[in-house]
Structure formats: C-alpha cells, structure tokens
Amino acid sequence: MATILHFTDDTKANELLGSDPLALLIGMLLDQQIPMEKAFMGPLLLAERLGSDLDASAIATMDEEAIVEMFREKPALHRYPANMAKRTQALCAYLVERYDGEAAAVWTGAADSADLYKRIMDLPGFGEMKSRTLVAILGKRLGVAPAGWEEKAPKHMCLADVESFEDIARYREFKKAQKKK
C-alpha cells in the first residue's frame, strides 16, 4: 500500500504526494509564502492541467509561457504563479540533467545521509530548512533512512510529523510559537 502524506484536505492530492516523488518535490518547492495545503495541492492541479501524470522531461521542455499560464489559471497554483512556474520548470530541468528525469533518484541513489542531504540541497529552490524537512519526510514517512539521516533532519517538529490533516493545526501552532521566541 502506498504512503499517504496528509498535507492537504484532499485525499487524491495526499495520495499523489506519497506515491509520486516529483509531486512531492514540486509541493516542497511551492511551499513558501502560501498556506501549505495550497502548496501541496499544486502538484495535483498541475497534473490535471497537463492532462497527464507529472513528468519532469515534459515539464522541463514546455514552452515557458504555457507553463506560466497553467500556474495562473484559476485557482492559481501559487501567489506568485509566473515565478513559481519558472522555478518548477528549472527543478524539472535539473532532474532531467542530473537524474534522467527520475525524481526518486535524488534519494534512491544517495550513498549515505550526507550524500542524501547534499543531493537535496543541490536542487533548485531548496535551501537548508526545506532540505532538512525533506530528509525528515523521507526518513519518517517514506522509509528512506540511510544511517545518520536523523542528524540531517530538524530536531524540532516539522512537516514530517504531520500524520493526519488534523495534525496541521498542531504543526501551525508550533511554528507560531517558534516565531514568537
């Protein structure tokens, strides 16, 4: 049975995030300056607008204006649709160049936890916090747990600790309390 990541209130979107590595990477990329539920709905909406499964090669080679229009279509996939469309296309181009378009190869080919973290950090649009969070999601939710992965994951509550849609409220409260410190 496939893993379901409960990052939205939509079952189909959650199933896609747990079963399609490219959907997870795109959702992670979009998770900035908008509510996380909207960010993680983005991969499903993009797939629907493409009329096919998410494919890094197809997205990487799309006409730039066409993908921007897909991101702008109502409901827009992001608060900054043109910018995030271009970032998504850059991420997909990187995956094609480095991993033959296979998003899962970012982690399945990692030699160890340090290599895993470096591979994620090298992804366009992924900084330290996003990379550490993805390491935690991979280790806690998807069974990608090379020795020492916990050292690369956040020591505090993060998105990887969301086990149900109801946990999102608890996660938000934690983040809100951290910002007050």
VMD Tcl script that builds the backbone (N, CA, C; Angstrom):
set m [mol new atoms 543]
animate dup $m
set s [atomselect $m all]
$s set {name element resname resid chain x y z} {
  {N N MET 1 A 0.835 -1.185 0.000}
  {CA C MET 1 A 0.000 0.000 0.000}
  {C C MET 1 A 0.882 1.252 0.000}
  {N N ALA 2 A 0.520 2.207 -0.822}
  {CA C ALA 2 A 1.309 3.438 -0.944}
  {C C ALA 2 A 1.155 4.310 0.303}
  {N N THR 3 A 2.172 5.060 0.575}
  {CA C THR 3 A 2.137 6.010 1.675}
  {C C THR 3 A 1.272 7.197 1.281}
  {N N ILE 4 A 0.522 7.699 2.221}
  {CA C ILE 4 A -0.277 8.904 2.007}
  {C C ILE 4 A 0.310 9.987 2.903}
  {N N LEU 5 A 0.630 11.123 2.301}
  {CA C LEU 5 A 1.137 12.266 3.059}
  {C C LEU 5 A -0.023 13.236 3.261}
  {N N HIS 6 A -0.402 13.467 4.483}
  {CA C HIS 6 A -1.601 14.252 4.806}
  {C C HIS 6 A -1.298 15.743 4.904}
  {N N PHE 7 A -0.897 16.337 3.792}
  {CA C PHE 7 A -0.523 17.744 3.784}
  {C C PHE 7 A -1.628 18.653 3.250}
  {N N THR 8 A -2.747 18.051 2.799}
  {CA C THR 8 A -3.902 18.817 2.330}
  {C C THR 8 A -5.157 18.146 2.897}
  {N N ASP 9 A -6.307 18.714 2.597}
  {CA C ASP 9 A -7.561 18.068 2.988}
  {C C ASP 9 A -8.169 17.288 1.815}
  {N N ASP 10 A -7.357 17.051 0.783}
  {CA C ASP 10 A -7.798 16.351 -0.415}
  {C C ASP 10 A -7.103 14.989 -0.503}
  {N N THR 11 A -7.874 13.921 -0.452}
  {CA C THR 11 A -7.318 12.567 -0.462}
  {C C THR 11 A -6.485 12.291 -1.703}
  {N N LYS 12 A -6.981 12.697 -2.857}
  {CA C LYS 12 A -6.267 12.438 -4.111}
  {C C LYS 12 A -4.909 13.160 -4.128}
  {N N ALA 13 A -4.891 14.397 -3.653}
  {CA C ALA 13 A -3.622 15.148 -3.590}
  {C C ALA 13 A -2.652 14.475 -2.626}
  {N N ASN 14 A -3.155 14.033 -1.475}
  {CA C ASN 14 A -2.311 13.370 -0.477}
  {C C ASN 14 A -1.749 12.055 -1.002}
  {N N GLU 15 A -2.557 11.312 -1.734}
  {CA C GLU 15 A -2.090 10.056 -2.319}
  {C C GLU 15 A -0.998 10.314 -3.355}
  {N N LEU 16 A -1.192 11.356 -4.171}
  {CA C LEU 16 A -0.192 11.695 -5.179}
  {C C LEU 16 A 1.136 12.070 -4.527}
  {N N LEU 17 A 1.078 12.852 -3.470}
  {CA C LEU 17 A 2.302 13.260 -2.767}
  {C C LEU 17 A 3.078 12.061 -2.227}
  {N N GLY 18 A 2.362 11.042 -1.771}
  {CA C GLY 18 A 3.006 9.864 -1.213}
  {C C GLY 18 A 3.470 8.853 -2.243}
  {N N SER 19 A 2.928 8.958 -3.457}
  {CA C SER 19 A 3.255 7.950 -4.468}
  {C C SER 19 A 4.109 8.474 -5.622}
  {N N ASP 20 A 4.139 9.774 -5.816}
  {CA C ASP 20 A 4.877 10.352 -6.940}
  {C C ASP 20 A 5.982 11.272 -6.411}
  {N N PRO 21 A 7.234 10.826 -6.502}
  {CA C PRO 21 A 8.336 11.645 -5.987}
  {C C PRO 21 A 8.399 13.047 -6.595}
  {N N LEU 22 A 8.062 13.190 -7.879}
  {CA C LEU 22 A 8.082 14.515 -8.493}
  {C C LEU 22 A 7.001 15.401 -7.868}
  {N N ALA 23 A 5.844 14.846 -7.564}
  {CA C ALA 23 A 4.781 15.618 -6.910}
  {C C ALA 23 A 5.270 16.126 -5.556}
  {N N LEU 24 A 5.955 15.271 -4.815}
  {CA C LEU 24 A 6.478 15.684 -3.508}
  {C C LEU 24 A 7.492 16.812 -3.669}
  {N N LEU 25 A 8.399 16.696 -4.623}
  {CA C LEU 25 A 9.399 17.747 -4.823}
  {C C LEU 25 A 8.754 19.062 -5.255}
  {N N ILE 26 A 7.766 18.984 -6.144}
  {CA C ILE 26 A 7.081 20.209 -6.578}
  {C C ILE 26 A 6.312 20.818 -5.417}
  {N N GLY 27 A 5.630 20.001 -4.634}
  {CA C GLY 27 A 4.921 20.515 -3.459}
  {C C GLY 27 A 5.865 21.195 -2.488}
  {N N MET 28 A 7.012 20.577 -2.249}
  {CA C MET 28 A 8.010 21.184 -1.363}
  {C C MET 28 A 8.491 22.511 -1.933}
  {N N LEU 29 A 8.730 22.557 -3.217}
  {CA C LEU 29 A 9.181 23.784 -3.871}
  {C C LEU 29 A 8.141 24.897 -3.711}
  {N N LEU 30 A 6.875 24.556 -3.899}
  {CA C LEU 30 A 5.797 25.548 -3.820}
  {C C LEU 30 A 5.498 25.991 -2.395}
  {N N ASP 31 A 5.969 25.230 -1.416}
  {CA C ASP 31 A 5.646 25.516 -0.013}
  {C C ASP 31 A 6.470 26.696 0.511}
  {N N GLN 32 A 6.084 27.870 0.057}
  {CA C GLN 32 A 6.680 29.114 0.533}
  {C C GLN 32 A 5.731 30.259 0.200}
  {N N GLN 33 A 5.489 31.089 1.170}
  {CA C GLN 33 A 4.672 32.290 1.036}
  {C C GLN 33 A 3.214 32.030 0.704}
  {N N ILE 34 A 2.771 30.794 0.905}
  {CA C ILE 34 A 1.350 30.441 0.784}
  {C C ILE 34 A 1.067 29.358 1.825}
  {N N PRO 35 A -0.207 29.143 2.158}
  {CA C PRO 35 A -0.526 28.059 3.094}
  {C C PRO 35 A -0.054 26.711 2.539}
  {N N MET 36 A 0.448 25.869 3.428}
  {CA C MET 36 A 0.997 24.586 2.985}
  {C C MET 36 A -0.026 23.739 2.234}
  {N N GLU 37 A -1.288 23.790 2.637}
  {CA C GLU 37 A -2.304 22.996 1.945}
  {C C GLU 37 A -2.396 23.400 0.479}
  {N N LYS 38 A -2.328 24.678 0.212}
  {CA C LYS 38 A -2.367 25.164 -1.175}
  {C C LYS 38 A -1.120 24.703 -1.928}
  {N N ALA 39 A 0.031 24.829 -1.298}
  {CA C ALA 39 A 1.279 24.410 -1.944}
  {C C ALA 39 A 1.217 22.936 -2.345}
  {N N PHE 40 A 0.739 22.102 -1.438}
  {CA C PHE 40 A 0.741 20.666 -1.705}
  {C C PHE 40 A -0.445 20.199 -2.546}
  {N N MET 41 A -1.404 21.091 -2.819}
  {CA C MET 41 A -2.453 20.814 -3.815}
  {C C MET 41 A -1.907 21.080 -5.212}
  {N N GLY 42 A -0.870 21.921 -5.297}
  {CA C GLY 42 A -0.308 22.327 -6.578}
  {C C GLY 42 A 0.057 21.189 -7.512}
  {N N PRO 43 A 0.747 20.156 -7.040}
  {CA C PRO 43 A 1.108 19.061 -7.957}
  {C C PRO 43 A -0.108 18.372 -8.591}
  {N N LEU 44 A -1.166 18.162 -7.819}
  {CA C LEU 44 A -2.365 17.545 -8.381}
  {C C LEU 44 A -3.003 18.457 -9.414}
  {N N LEU 45 A -3.142 19.728 -9.087}
  {CA C LEU 45 A -3.736 20.673 -10.041}
  {C C LEU 45 A -2.886 20.777 -11.307}
  {N N LEU 46 A -1.564 20.781 -11.143}
  {CA C LEU 46 A -0.692 20.845 -12.312}
  {C C LEU 46 A -0.871 19.599 -13.183}
  {N N ALA 47 A -0.924 18.428 -12.568}
  {CA C ALA 47 A -1.135 17.194 -13.333}
  {C C ALA 47 A -2.465 17.244 -14.088}
  {N N GLU 48 A -3.503 17.725 -13.426}
  {CA C GLU 48 A -4.810 17.843 -14.080}
  {C C GLU 48 A -4.742 18.801 -15.261}
  {N N ARG 49 A -4.038 19.909 -15.096}
  {CA C ARG 49 A -3.923 20.893 -16.175}
  {C C ARG 49 A -3.057 20.383 -17.323}
  {N N LEU 50 A -2.087 19.552 -16.995}
  {CA C LEU 50 A -1.258 18.927 -18.031}
  {C C LEU 50 A -2.045 17.843 -18.771}
  {N N GLY 51 A -3.042 17.280 -18.096}
  {CA C GLY 51 A -3.817 16.192 -18.679}
  {C C GLY 51 A -3.070 14.886 -18.663}
  {N N SER 52 A -2.075 14.773 -17.769}
  {CA C SER 52 A -1.264 13.560 -17.689}
  {C C SER 52 A -0.585 13.499 -16.331}
  {N N ASP 53 A 0.129 12.397 -16.112}
  {CA C ASP 53 A 0.955 12.300 -14.911}
  {C C ASP 53 A 2.042 13.364 -14.979}
  {N N LEU 54 A 2.577 13.707 -13.826}
  {CA C LEU 54 A 3.691 14.644 -13.799}
  {C C LEU 54 A 4.910 13.973 -14.411}
  {N N ASP 55 A 5.572 14.682 -15.306}
  {CA C ASP 55 A 6.739 14.145 -15.999}
  {C C ASP 55 A 7.776 15.250 -16.085}
  {N N ALA 56 A 8.925 15.040 -15.439}
  {CA C ALA 56 A 9.955 16.073 -15.386}
  {C C ALA 56 A 10.418 16.486 -16.781}
  {N N SER 57 A 10.588 15.527 -17.680}
  {CA C SER 57 A 11.049 15.846 -19.041}
  {C C SER 57 A 10.033 16.711 -19.775}
  {N N ALA 58 A 8.767 16.361 -19.653}
  {CA C ALA 58 A 7.717 17.127 -20.336}
  {C C ALA 58 A 7.623 18.549 -19.769}
  {N N ILE 59 A 7.696 18.673 -18.454}
  {CA C ILE 59 A 7.608 19.999 -17.830}
  {C C ILE 59 A 8.843 20.831 -18.176}
  {N N ALA 60 A 10.005 20.215 -18.158}
  {CA C ALA 60 A 11.256 20.930 -18.443}
  {C C ALA 60 A 11.286 21.508 -19.848}
  {N N THR 61 A 10.651 20.830 -20.790}
  {CA C THR 61 A 10.711 21.263 -22.192}
  {C C THR 61 A 9.476 22.023 -22.656}
  {N N MET 62 A 8.538 22.254 -21.750}
  {CA C MET 62 A 7.341 23.021 -22.116}
  {C C MET 62 A 7.700 24.449 -22.491}
  {N N ASP 63 A 6.887 25.034 -23.324}
  {CA C ASP 63 A 7.005 26.451 -23.610}
  {C C ASP 63 A 6.803 27.211 -22.296}
  {N N GLU 64 A 7.705 28.146 -22.000}
  {CA C GLU 64 A 7.657 28.856 -20.715}
  {C C GLU 64 A 6.319 29.553 -20.494}
  {N N GLU 65 A 5.796 30.183 -21.519}
  {CA C GLU 65 A 4.521 30.892 -21.356}
  {C C GLU 65 A 3.374 29.916 -21.101}
  {N N ALA 66 A 3.434 28.731 -21.673}
  {CA C ALA 66 A 2.384 27.732 -21.459}
  {C C ALA 66 A 2.351 27.281 -20.003}
  {N N ILE 67 A 3.515 27.029 -19.416}
  {CA C ILE 67 A 3.514 26.597 -18.015}
  {C C ILE 67 A 3.128 27.752 -17.094}
  {N N VAL 68 A 3.546 28.961 -17.446}
  {CA C VAL 68 A 3.139 30.121 -16.647}
  {C C VAL 68 A 1.620 30.240 -16.663}
  {N N GLU 69 A 1.014 30.056 -17.813}
  {CA C GLU 69 A -0.457 30.140 -17.908}
  {C C GLU 69 A -1.125 29.042 -17.087}
  {N N MET 70 A -0.546 27.846 -17.050}
  {CA C MET 70 A -1.100 26.778 -16.212}
  {C C MET 70 A -1.054 27.164 -14.743}
  {N N PHE 71 A 0.008 27.822 -14.329}
  {CA C PHE 71 A 0.127 28.261 -12.946}
  {C C PHE 71 A -0.817 29.425 -12.639}
  {N N ARG 72 A -1.124 30.244 -13.646}
  {CA C ARG 72 A -2.019 31.398 -13.451}
  {C C ARG 72 A -3.492 31.023 -13.474}
  {N N GLU 73 A -3.821 29.953 -14.191}
  {CA C GLU 73 A -5.221 29.530 -14.321}
  {C C GLU 73 A -5.866 29.456 -12.936}
  {N N LYS 74 A -7.126 29.888 -12.847}
  {CA C LYS 74 A -7.828 29.900 -11.560}
  {C C LYS 74 A -8.238 28.493 -11.167}
  {N N PRO 75 A -8.028 28.077 -9.949}
  {CA C PRO 75 A -7.281 28.802 -8.941}
  {C C PRO 75 A -5.780 28.731 -9.234}
  {N N ALA 76 A -5.119 29.865 -9.083}
  {CA C ALA 76 A -3.679 29.929 -9.342}
  {C C ALA 76 A -2.961 28.937 -8.437}
  {N N LEU 77 A -1.880 28.358 -8.949}
  {CA C LEU 77 A -1.141 27.354 -8.185}
  {C C LEU 77 A -0.277 27.970 -7.095}
  {N N HIS 78 A -0.055 29.270 -7.180}
  {CA C HIS 78 A 0.778 29.930 -6.184}
  {C C HIS 78 A 0.467 31.418 -6.194}
  {N N ARG 79 A 0.805 32.063 -5.128}
  {CA C ARG 79 A 0.653 33.509 -5.007}
  {C C ARG 79 A 1.466 34.232 -6.080}
  {N N TYR 80 A 2.611 33.650 -6.441}
  {CA C TYR 80 A 3.480 34.188 -7.485}
  {C C TYR 80 A 3.567 33.172 -8.619}
  {N N PRO 81 A 2.517 33.065 -9.423}
  {CA C PRO 81 A 2.459 31.977 -10.405}
  {C C PRO 81 A 3.571 31.986 -11.450}
  {N N ALA 82 A 3.924 33.140 -11.991}
  {CA C ALA 82 A 4.958 33.160 -13.026}
  {C C ALA 82 A 6.311 32.724 -12.450}
  {N N ASN 83 A 6.664 33.262 -11.320}
  {CA C ASN 83 A 7.932 32.923 -10.688}
  {C C ASN 83 A 7.990 31.440 -10.328}
  {N N MET 84 A 6.924 30.922 -9.741}
  {CA C MET 84 A 6.949 29.520 -9.316}
  {C C MET 84 A 6.832 28.556 -10.500}
  {N N ALA 85 A 6.197 28.987 -11.577}
  {CA C ALA 85 A 6.173 28.160 -12.789}
  {C C ALA 85 A 7.592 28.004 -13.320}
  {N N LYS 86 A 8.331 29.108 -13.347}
  {CA C LYS 86 A 9.712 29.068 -13.830}
  {C C LYS 86 A 10.593 28.239 -12.897}
  {N N ARG 87 A 10.362 28.350 -11.594}
  {CA C ARG 87 A 11.146 27.552 -10.641}
  {C C ARG 87 A 10.832 26.066 -10.791}
  {N N THR 88 A 9.571 25.746 -11.016}
  {CA C THR 88 A 9.181 24.349 -11.222}
  {C C THR 88 A 9.834 23.800 -12.480}
  {N N GLN 89 A 9.841 24.607 -13.521}
  {CA C GLN 89 A 10.473 24.182 -14.768}
  {C C GLN 89 A 11.982 24.005 -14.567}
  {N N ALA 90 A 12.603 24.887 -13.796}
  {CA C ALA 90 A 14.047 24.763 -13.516}
  {C C ALA 90 A 14.335 23.506 -12.703}
  {N N LEU 91 A 13.489 23.205 -11.722}
  {CA C LEU 91 A 13.644 21.986 -10.938}
  {C C LEU 91 A 13.556 20.764 -11.851}
  {N N CYS 92 A 12.569 20.749 -12.729}
  {CA C CYS 92 A 12.400 19.608 -13.635}
  {C C CYS 92 A 13.579 19.489 -14.602}
  {N N ALA 93 A 14.071 20.612 -15.095}
  {CA C ALA 93 A 15.233 20.581 -15.993}
  {C C ALA 93 A 16.454 20.020 -15.265}
  {N N TYR 94 A 16.624 20.399 -14.017}
  {CA C TYR 94 A 17.731 19.879 -13.209}
  {C C TYR 94 A 17.590 18.360 -13.034}
  {N N LEU 95 A 16.377 17.911 -12.757}
  {CA C LEU 95 A 16.146 16.467 -12.597}
  {C C LEU 95 A 16.435 15.709 -13.886}
  {N N VAL 96 A 16.088 16.294 -15.020}
  {CA C VAL 96 A 16.376 15.659 -16.312}
  {C C VAL 96 A 17.892 15.599 -16.530}
  {N N GLU 97 A 18.558 16.712 -16.258}
  {CA C GLU 97 A 20.010 16.793 -16.477}
  {C C GLU 97 A 20.792 15.862 -15.559}
  {N N ARG 98 A 20.430 15.810 -14.284}
  {CA C ARG 98 A 21.216 15.061 -13.298}
  {C C ARG 98 A 20.703 13.647 -13.023}
  {N N TYR 99 A 19.386 13.453 -13.173}
  {CA C TYR 99 A 18.794 12.177 -12.743}
  {C C TYR 99 A 17.905 11.537 -13.814}
  {N N ASP 100 A 18.137 11.857 -15.075}
  {CA C ASP 100 A 17.350 11.311 -16.186}
  {C C ASP 100 A 15.850 11.516 -15.979}
  {N N GLY 101 A 15.478 12.596 -15.274}
  {CA C GLY 101 A 14.074 12.923 -15.076}
  {C C GLY 101 A 13.399 12.147 -13.965}
  {N N GLU 102 A 14.155 11.297 -13.261}
  {CA C GLU 102 A 13.593 10.468 -12.200}
  {C C GLU 102 A 13.775 11.141 -10.844}
  {N N ALA 103 A 12.732 11.746 -10.327}
  {CA C ALA 103 A 12.815 12.471 -9.057}
  {C C ALA 103 A 13.279 11.567 -7.916}
  {N N ALA 104 A 12.802 10.341 -7.873}
  {CA C ALA 104 A 13.172 9.433 -6.782}
  {C C ALA 104 A 14.662 9.134 -6.766}
  {N N ALA 105 A 15.332 9.277 -7.904}
  {CA C ALA 105 A 16.772 9.006 -7.968}
  {C C ALA 105 A 17.561 9.962 -7.084}
  {N N VAL 106 A 16.967 11.099 -6.738}
  {CA C VAL 106 A 17.633 12.031 -5.819}
  {C C VAL 106 A 17.950 11.297 -4.525}
  {N N TRP 107 A 17.019 10.477 -4.052}
  {CA C TRP 107 A 17.267 9.770 -2.792}
  {C C TRP 107 A 17.628 8.312 -2.964}
  {N N THR 108 A 17.136 7.645 -3.995}
  {CA C THR 108 A 17.472 6.220 -4.129}
  {C C THR 108 A 18.944 6.014 -4.479}
  {N N GLY 109 A 19.555 7.004 -5.075}
  {CA C GLY 109 A 20.964 6.873 -5.446}
  {C C GLY 109 A 21.934 7.429 -4.415}
  {N N ALA 110 A 21.414 7.923 -3.303}
  {CA C ALA 110 A 22.290 8.515 -2.281}
  {C C ALA 110 A 23.110 7.441 -1.583}
  {N N ALA 111 A 24.400 7.702 -1.432}
  {CA C ALA 111 A 25.318 6.749 -0.799}
  {C C ALA 111 A 25.111 6.670 0.707}
  {N N ASP 112 A 24.767 7.805 1.324}
  {CA C ASP 112 A 24.582 7.868 2.778}
  {C C ASP 112 A 23.785 9.132 3.100}
  {N N SER 113 A 23.605 9.411 4.382}
  {CA C SER 113 A 22.788 10.556 4.772}
  {C C SER 113 A 23.418 11.883 4.340}
  {N N ALA 114 A 24.724 11.992 4.379}
  {CA C ALA 114 A 25.390 13.223 3.950}
  {C C ALA 114 A 25.171 13.453 2.455}
  {N N ASP 115 A 25.257 12.381 1.678}
  {CA C ASP 115 A 25.027 12.467 0.242}
  {C C ASP 115 A 23.558 12.805 -0.039}
  {N N LEU 116 A 22.661 12.192 0.693}
  {CA C LEU 116 A 21.232 12.487 0.538}
  {C C LEU 116 A 20.973 13.972 0.768}
  {N N TYR 117 A 21.474 14.481 1.860}
  {CA C TYR 117 A 21.276 15.893 2.192}
  {C C TYR 117 A 21.886 16.795 1.105}
  {N N LYS 118 A 23.075 16.478 0.643}
  {CA C LYS 118 A 23.724 17.283 -0.390}
  {C C LYS 118 A 22.914 17.263 -1.679}
  {N N ARG 119 A 22.415 16.098 -2.069}
  {CA C ARG 119 A 21.618 15.985 -3.288}
  {C C ARG 119 A 20.367 16.861 -3.197}
  {N N ILE 120 A 19.739 16.864 -2.036}
  {CA C ILE 120 A 18.534 17.684 -1.868}
  {C C ILE 120 A 18.901 19.167 -1.855}
  {N N MET 121 A 19.959 19.517 -1.146}
  {CA C MET 121 A 20.410 20.920 -1.105}
  {C C MET 121 A 20.755 21.447 -2.500}
  {N N ASP 122 A 21.217 20.580 -3.370}
  {CA C ASP 122 A 21.596 20.989 -4.724}
  {C C ASP 122 A 20.384 21.240 -5.631}
  {N N LEU 123 A 19.198 20.805 -5.216}
  {CA C LEU 123 A 18.007 21.024 -6.035}
  {C C LEU 123 A 17.687 22.515 -6.117}
  {N N PRO 124 A 17.353 23.013 -7.294}
  {CA C PRO 124 A 16.963 24.423 -7.409}
  {C C PRO 124 A 15.773 24.734 -6.508}
  {N N GLY 125 A 15.897 25.802 -5.734}
  {CA C GLY 125 A 14.797 26.224 -4.867}
  {C C GLY 125 A 14.784 25.583 -3.498}
  {N N PHE 126 A 15.766 24.749 -3.196}
  {CA C PHE 126 A 15.819 24.066 -1.900}
  {C C PHE 126 A 16.959 24.624 -1.074}
  {N N GLY 127 A 16.618 25.257 0.047}
  {CA C GLY 127 A 17.617 25.741 0.985}
  {C C GLY 127 A 17.748 24.774 2.139}
  {N N GLU 128 A 18.413 25.222 3.177}
  {CA C GLU 128 A 18.697 24.346 4.312}
  {C C GLU 128 A 17.430 23.825 4.996}
  {N N MET 129 A 16.505 24.699 5.346}
  {CA C MET 129 A 15.311 24.263 6.076}
  {C C MET 129 A 14.461 23.300 5.242}
  {N N LYS 130 A 14.260 23.641 3.984}
  {CA C LYS 130 A 13.463 22.786 3.099}
  {C C LYS 130 A 14.143 21.432 2.914}
  {N N SER 131 A 15.464 21.448 2.779}
  {CA C SER 131 A 16.222 20.203 2.588}
  {C C SER 131 A 16.152 19.322 3.830}
  {N N ARG 132 A 16.319 19.915 4.992}
  {CA C ARG 132 A 16.236 19.151 6.237}
  {C C ARG 132 A 14.831 18.568 6.427}
  {N N THR 133 A 13.835 19.356 6.085}
  {CA C THR 133 A 12.457 18.873 6.206}
  {C C THR 133 A 12.215 17.702 5.265}
  {N N LEU 134 A 12.720 17.792 4.043}
  {CA C LEU 134 A 12.535 16.678 3.105}
  {C C LEU 134 A 13.268 15.436 3.588}
  {N N VAL 135 A 14.458 15.586 4.139}
  {CA C VAL 135 A 15.161 14.431 4.715}
  {C C VAL 135 A 14.271 13.786 5.781}
  {N N ALA 136 A 13.641 14.602 6.618}
  {CA C ALA 136 A 12.763 14.070 7.671}
  {C C ALA 136 A 11.544 13.370 7.083}
  {N N ILE 137 A 10.934 13.944 6.065}
  {CA C ILE 137 A 9.778 13.307 5.415}
  {C C ILE 137 A 10.199 11.963 4.831}
  {N N LEU 138 A 11.335 11.952 4.151}
  {CA C LEU 138 A 11.821 10.697 3.563}
  {C C LEU 138 A 12.076 9.658 4.641}
  {N N GLY 139 A 12.714 10.057 5.733}
  {CA C GLY 139 A 13.046 9.114 6.802}
  {C C GLY 139 A 11.850 8.664 7.610}
  {N N LYS 140 A 10.987 9.598 7.989}
  {CA C LYS 140 A 9.854 9.270 8.862}
  {C C LYS 140 A 8.647 8.719 8.123}
  {N N ARG 141 A 8.413 9.159 6.902}
  {CA C ARG 141 A 7.189 8.785 6.196}
  {C C ARG 141 A 7.396 7.833 5.022}
  {N N LEU 142 A 8.552 7.913 4.373}
  {CA C LEU 142 A 8.725 7.140 3.145}
  {C C LEU 142 A 9.768 6.039 3.239}
  {N N GLY 143 A 10.331 5.824 4.409}
  {CA C GLY 143 A 11.257 4.717 4.604}
  {C C GLY 143 A 12.622 4.894 3.973}
  {N N VAL 144 A 12.966 6.102 3.565}
  {CA C VAL 144 A 14.285 6.381 3.021}
  {C C VAL 144 A 15.126 6.875 4.187}
  {N N ALA 145 A 15.841 5.947 4.801}
  {CA C ALA 145 A 16.505 6.252 6.066}
  {C C ALA 145 A 17.947 5.737 6.102}
  {N N PRO 146 A 18.824 6.348 5.291}
  {CA C PRO 146 A 20.224 5.924 5.382}
  {C C PRO 146 A 20.776 6.252 6.770}
  {N N ALA 147 A 21.725 5.491 7.217}
  {CA C ALA 147 A 22.299 5.702 8.551}
  {C C ALA 147 A 22.665 7.164 8.748}
  {N N GLY 148 A 22.236 7.714 9.877}
  {CA C GLY 148 A 22.545 9.091 10.220}
  {C C GLY 148 A 21.571 10.125 9.689}
  {N N TRP 149 A 20.491 9.683 9.025}
  {CA C TRP 149 A 19.546 10.651 8.461}
  {C C TRP 149 A 18.972 11.573 9.523}
  {N N GLU 150 A 18.807 11.061 10.742}
  {CA C GLU 150 A 18.224 11.871 11.810}
  {C C GLU 150 A 19.063 13.107 12.107}
  {N N GLU 151 A 20.374 13.008 11.890}
  {CA C GLU 151 A 21.271 14.146 12.122}
  {C C GLU 151 A 21.016 15.272 11.126}
  {N N LYS 152 A 20.500 14.940 9.975}
  {CA C LYS 152 A 20.220 15.941 8.937}
  {C C LYS 152 A 18.796 16.484 9.043}
  {N N ALA 153 A 17.945 15.795 9.772}
  {CA C ALA 153 A 16.549 16.217 9.927}
  {C C ALA 153 A 16.439 17.270 11.032}
  {N N PRO 154 A 15.388 18.103 10.977}
  {CA C PRO 154 A 15.196 19.073 12.060}
  {C C PRO 154 A 15.019 18.373 13.403}
  {N N LYS 155 A 15.514 19.010 14.441}
  {CA C LYS 155 A 15.386 18.451 15.794}
  {C C LYS 155 A 14.024 18.802 16.405}
  {N N HIS 156 A 13.323 19.726 15.800}
  {CA C HIS 156 A 12.020 20.181 16.290}
  {C C HIS 156 A 10.907 19.620 15.403}
  {N N MET 157 A 9.683 19.854 15.800}
  {CA C MET 157 A 8.540 19.419 14.998}
  {C C MET 157 A 8.638 20.041 13.606}
  {N N CYS 158 A 8.355 19.236 12.606}
  {CA C CYS 158 A 8.364 19.737 11.231}
  {C C CYS 158 A 7.260 19.033 10.449}
  {N N LEU 159 A 7.174 19.338 9.191}
  {CA C LEU 159 A 6.144 18.781 8.324}
  {C C LEU 159 A 6.136 17.247 8.343}
  {N N ALA 160 A 7.275 16.644 8.558}
  {CA C ALA 160 A 7.363 15.179 8.604}
  {C C ALA 160 A 6.583 14.596 9.774}
  {N N ASP 161 A 6.256 15.423 10.764}
  {CA C ASP 161 A 5.499 14.966 11.929}
  {C C ASP 161 A 3.992 15.050 11.737}
  {N N VAL 162 A 3.563 15.536 10.586}
  {CA C VAL 162 A 2.134 15.620 10.276}
  {C C VAL 162 A 1.682 14.251 9.783}
  {N N GLU 163 A 0.893 13.578 10.606}
  {CA C GLU 163 A 0.422 12.230 10.275}
  {C C GLU 163 A -1.035 12.204 9.818}
  {N N SER 164 A -1.743 13.318 10.002}
  {CA C SER 164 A -3.135 13.425 9.560}
  {C C SER 164 A -3.422 14.890 9.290}
  {N N PHE 165 A -4.497 15.160 8.590}
  {CA C PHE 165 A -4.833 16.553 8.290}
  {C C PHE 165 A -5.044 17.340 9.580}
  {N N GLU 166 A -5.559 16.677 10.594}
  {CA C GLU 166 A -5.789 17.346 11.876}
  {C C GLU 166 A -4.479 17.800 12.526}
  {N N ASP 167 A -3.378 17.125 12.230}
  {CA C ASP 167 A -2.070 17.496 12.782}
  {C C ASP 167 A -1.565 18.834 12.250}
  {N N ILE 168 A -2.124 19.298 11.150}
  {CA C ILE 168 A -1.669 20.560 10.575}
  {C C ILE 168 A -1.874 21.700 11.566}
  {N N ALA 169 A -2.983 21.705 12.269}
  {CA C ALA 169 A -3.236 22.766 13.261}
  {C C ALA 169 A -2.161 22.737 14.353}
  {N N ARG 170 A -1.806 21.551 14.823}
  {CA C ARG 170 A -0.761 21.407 15.841}
  {C C ARG 170 A 0.584 21.892 15.301}
  {N N TYR 171 A 0.878 21.561 14.073}
  {CA C TYR 171 A 2.111 21.984 13.417}
  {C C TYR 171 A 2.156 23.513 13.293}
  {N N ARG 172 A 1.029 24.105 12.889}
  {CA C ARG 172 A 0.970 25.572 12.768}
  {C C ARG 172 A 1.177 26.257 14.113}
  {N N GLU 173 A 0.576 25.699 15.157}
  {CA C GLU 173 A 0.738 26.284 16.496}
  {C C GLU 173 A 2.197 26.237 16.931}
  {N N PHE 174 A 2.869 25.136 16.630}
  {CA C PHE 174 A 4.288 25.020 16.962}
  {C C PHE 174 A 5.082 26.088 16.222}
  {N N LYS 175 A 4.839 26.232 14.916}
  {CA C LYS 175 A 5.567 27.223 14.126}
  {C C LYS 175 A 5.300 28.632 14.650}
  {N N LYS 176 A 4.058 28.898 15.005}
  {CA C LYS 176 A 3.681 30.227 15.514}
  {C C LYS 176 A 4.416 30.513 16.818}
  {N N ALA 177 A 4.479 29.528 17.696}
  {CA C ALA 177 A 5.182 29.698 18.966}
  {C C ALA 177 A 6.681 29.903 18.752}
  {N N GLN 178 A 7.257 29.230 17.759}
  {CA C GLN 178 A 8.678 29.382 17.459}
  {C C GLN 178 A 9.000 30.792 16.967}
  {N N LYS 179 A 8.082 31.368 16.194}
  {CA C LYS 179 A 8.299 32.717 15.679}
  {C C LYS 179 A 8.257 33.763 16.781}
  {N N LYS 180 A 7.537 33.472 17.858}
  {CA C LYS 180 A 7.429 34.410 18.969}
  {C C LYS 180 A 8.698 34.438 19.826}
  {N N LYS 181 A 9.509 33.390 19.701}
  {CA C LYS 181 A 10.725 33.296 20.529}
  {C C LYS 181 A 11.787 34.262 20.054}
}
mol reanalyze $m
mol bondsrecalc $m
mol representation Tube
mol addrep $m
